[in-house]
Amino acid sequence: MKLSPWVDIMMCAALIVSAMAVSWSVHESRRLTNDVQRLQAEHNRLHTEWSQLLLEHSTWGAYARVESLARSRLSMALPESGQQVMVRP
């Protein structure tokens, strides 16, 4: 049983379109995988930077450091008990 030539042409066209779609989907999958890997590397870099900034923040704001700077640069001292005043709301 012989099919019409139009059916053969349509089947070839469908085969070519299917092959092109597979090729495009493989290319897109590889591109997206590359993007994910790049974004994960960026995430790791930013996470490391954030951790370092948190450590730096805690170091700069440590009470011992603030007290040391207040004593040395501003000539501040803790008030004695007689100098303290309680303020009630």
Secondary structure, 3 states (H helix, E strand, C coil): CCCCHHHHHHHHHHHHHHHHHHHHHHHHHHHHHHHHHHHHHHHHHHHHHHHHHHHHHHHHCCHHHHHHHHHHHCCCCCCCHHHCCCCCC
